[in-house]
């Protein structure tokens, strides 16, 4: 018996193992209603405030204003933009920018930016969550281009982390976006764009 097995044997002696079904049933009985009481008013205000705290640009628009607002943002950064094949066509109906749906390494490297939707957003932390499903494209699309514009629908914004996680499928690959990519060295010199987009802009679409 090696050291690892000995440690596990001792743990089992203190806390006897239980059948998997029993453990799953106990997990399902946990009350997850905590922190899900209020927040309904001001959720979008809080989300916009927290996203802006990360040095990201936030624009609040109606559904009818998405296309012109998106076109204006892309016109400010001329070039081709990567978009998922299933991105709602009405979002990009007003832009003249070339839209690319080829996500090869060479193609991604030449993009001016990316435009995607999201799976959920968290008001409390200003975080946007991608599960790389509908209107989001592969993970590389959210990491390689230097600019990322994300369209967030009002109904996708959860007040807090527990509620957001309850809406997500844990089996999917999740990417949590909290502002532009940034890192700091030991002297706390902030550098943006090292691990992902240097610039993040968010269109929050209210009802």
N, C-alpha and C positions, 0 to 999 in steps of 0.2 A: 504494500500500500504506500503510495507516494504522499507528499505533504498535502496536496490539494484534496485527495480523497479522504485523508484523515480529518481535514478541516470540515469538509462537507458531512462526514459521518458524525462529527460532534454537533454540528448545527442540527442535523436531523434528530439527534438524541434530545436536544433541547426543545425544538419545535417540530414535532412529528409532521411528516408530509400528509397532505389531504388529497383526496381524489380531485382531478381537474374539474369535474362537473360541480363539485362543492365549492371550489374556489371561484369559478365563474358565476355561480349563483350568488355568492356573497358579494362579489364585485357589482353585480347588477342591482343589488339592494341598496347600494350607497346613494344617498340623496345628493343629487347634483343640481339642486335648485338654488344653491347659494349664489349670492350676488346677482340674481336674475330678478330683480324687483324694481323698479324705477328706471332710470336711464332713458326711457323712451323719448322724453323731450330733451332736445339738445344733443342727441347722439351725433348728428352730422356736424354740428358746430364743434363738438369736442374732437371728432375725428380730424376735421380740417385744421384745427389748432395744433393737434399733436403731429400731424404730418408736416406742417410748416415748421415745427420745432426742429425737424431733421434737415432743414435747409432745402426742402422740396417745394415746388410751386404747386399750389392748389387752386383750381378754378371750379366754381360751382355753377352748373348749367342745367337747363331743362333738357328733356329728351330732344326737343326740336333744335336746341342750340349745340348739340354734340358735334354735328358735322362741320358747321362753320368755325366753332372753337378749335376743333382738331385741325382743320385746314390752316387756320392762322398759326397754330403752334408749329406745325411742320414747315410752313413757309418761312419761318424764322430760322430754320436750319436746313438749307437746301441739300437734297440728296435723296437716295433711295431708302425706303423703310421696310423692314421686315414685318409682315403681318401674318397671323395664323390663317389658314385657308377658310376656317369657319368664323372669322371675325364678321360681325353683322355688317353687311355692305352699306347700310345707311350711315354708319359712322364715318366712312371714308368717301362718301359720295361727293363731297365738295372740294376735295384736295386734288391737286395736279401732280403731287409727288409720285414718283414711280414706286409701286408696291411690289415687294418681292416675297415669294412664298417658297423659295429655295433656301434651305437652312444648312447647306454644306458649310464647312469651315471657311472656305474661300469667300463664299457669298456673305456670310455673317461678318467677316472681317472688313468688308467694303461698305457696310450699311452706315447710314447717318444715324439710325436709331431703330427702335422697335415700338410697335403699338399693339397693346394687348388688352384683354379684359382681365378679370380676376375671379377667384372662387369665393373669397370672403375678405372682410376687412375688420379691423378691431379699433373701435373708437378710443378705448382706454390707453392704448399704446401707440396709436398712429401707424399700425402695421397692416400691410396688405398681404394676403396669402394667395399664392398661385398653386393650384394642384395640377397644372398643365393639361387640363381638360378643355372644355369648350371655350373657344376664343382666346386661348392662352399660348398655344404652341409649345414646343419643346423647351426644356430648361435653358439650353444654350441661348435661346432667343432673348431671355431676360438677363443674361449675364455678359454676353460678348459685346453687343453694341454699346457705344458710349452714352447713349441717350435712351430713356425708356418713358413712354407715355402710357399710363394705365387708366382705363375707364372703369370707374367704380359706381355701380348702381346703388341707390339709397337702400334698397332692400337687402343688399349684401353686407351692410355695415352692422356688425354686432356690437353691443355696448362694451363687452369685456372678453377676456381670453376664454373662460370656460364656455360661454355661449358660442363663440366662434368655433372652438374645437368640436362642440357638439354638432355643428353643421357640416363638418369636414369628414371625409372618408380617410381613416388612418392608413388604409392600404395604398393610397395614392402617394406619389412623390410630392412632398409639400415644400414650397419655397416661401420663406417669410421675408418680406421686403419692408425694412424700416428706414426709409430715406435712401439717398444715394449711397453707393458703396463707399465706405471710408475705413481707414485704419490709422493708427498712430504708432510712432516709434517710441523708444524708451524715454525720449525727451518730450513726449506728448505733442509732437509736430503732426498735425492732421494732414493726411493725404487722401484725396478722394479719387475714385475710379480705379482702384487697384484690383479689386475682386469683382467688379461689376460696373454698372453704369455710373458715370460721373454726375449725370444730371437726371433727376426724376421729376416728372410732371404728372399731376393727377387731375383728371376730370371727374368730379363728383356729380352724378346725375340725380337731381331730386325729382320727386314725384310730380 
